[in-house]
Amino acid sequence: MSRVRIVGGTITKTTVGDYNMYSEGNIVFNSGKSVSLTSDAGIVYGEPKDAPPLKTKEKVVSISSELYMHNNQDLKVPYLDVSNILTFKSSKPFIAGIRLIFGQDIKHTAAKKLMKDLMSNTLIRPKFEINDTLSISQGGYYHDGVISLNQKLILDSEKDPYKAWLLFRVIMEETGHYIDDLLRNTYDNIGGDDPKDEGVLFTADFIKFNQLMLKDFEFAKVKIQSEDGSIREFSPKVLYAKPNIEEKAKELLFVASKEDDHGVVTLKSGKKIEVEFFKIRGAGAIHESITKRAAIAAGIPYDSRLDEGCAWPDVPCEDENSIETCYYKTWDNEHTKGTKAYESHHGTKQYWHSMAPTGNHTNQQIVDLIVIQAKAWFKKGLETKVSDGFFDKGDDGLFHIGKILHMIQDSYSLSHVQRDSNNRIIQFQGYEDQDADKHGTPDKDDQAKGVQDALVASTWILSAYKQSKSYTNLKPEVFLPLLEEYLRNTIYVLAPNRGEVKAGGTLDAYKKEVKK
């Protein structure tokens, strides 16, 4: 809801106590003269804080969901029925999927007990509780057989399609934590917890198996009590069109690691416990942050052209010239060999991230691949015509330059390239040797080692491109040798005797744990 006030004179507000303002969006002060901020105690700056929960005239009486609880419903349990892939009955696909999600320490016997209860519709259901004290960033949490859900999120899900999509994911992730608890503490007694966020993997597996990105579906039943005491019911529904599949896939691809989601809550009994929240999270923005700063330094506007280009190697479309990103296709095809998504992350194009691609390559050969690719993208950028003014409304090739920036920025990430104290390259690392969660750790800190180097390199590329673009009568080949010289002699300088060393492997900090 918006609020607009137009006043011809002066507005004066006086309060004896504190005066607080909270906003989920922007707060803008605009003055034709001056803006004065005064305080006896000084002006304090810091990170934004969550607003206190809003009091509502309605309250949620109950919510229930049968998601994953049995297989006799429209949304199926993944891999219980494998008749479409096997000609004989087997529990192996289901057990393999369970262990992949919840950890290799889950025993076959525990997974089979879960499978039996799902097939016979005898699985013990979790309890659902409504919590009106959670902040807007805390969707819910699981503890001791109970899934607690944010009341405001439930109420908002009735009219807001995005909140319905969010509520669905909360219920799915916390159901995943409930299943993990059953496998470890009811069907077995191993206890513990897998280091991965099993809730995220559980949700993604369920969505992909049921192709939920491509359909509308209901996922719960809610009872609401109005201010007059009357009770009404509604069923939250996820819509195919809103949010669209690109927006949904972006949220599924980029999530925070599970250690970011822990916090303390107080139970109704008064006991304080630490729980793992479903938090409203966003994509990692290290590339965006560096590119924005570099664009300002180079005098180039940062808009969708650079933004899409810089993100493209992570979420590539099959058409490299499409001037768009493909989050859904990446989410859906990342493990399908031959697709751009697979080749970029697991195959022959991993040098787009300054990493060792599949096959036997030396460090020197990877430098050569990177230089060839950067020159091709730079040339494509120079050849792209300006349609509406220099660096104004036309594409003018910035999309392709953004792809170069991503590749270069990745070369300064500690999980991509190992460098010596003089910033020379010791080794291009291999993603297949790394733990996926550990791999992303260095890219979450905007002050991490290498960020300043990546900023300097990105600024040079953008400045060189801007200057090259201004010479309209010269062929692109004139500028490509300058680009190659900078790449080989400044960014991708190999340490002594490291050129012919086979690329791949990883530093211990990012190593994948060996399955037992």
Beta strands, then each sheet from edge to edge (+ up, - down):
strand 1: 59-64
strand 2: 127-131
strand 3: 138-143
strand 4: 146-150
strand 5: 217-218
strand 6: 221-225
strand 7: 231-234
strand 8: 237-238
strand 9: 262-266
strand 10: 272-279
strand 11: 417-419
strand 12: 425-428
sheet 1: 1+ 6- 7+
sheet 2: 2+ 4+ 3- 10+ 9-
sheet 3: 5+ 8-
sheet 4: 11+ 12-
end
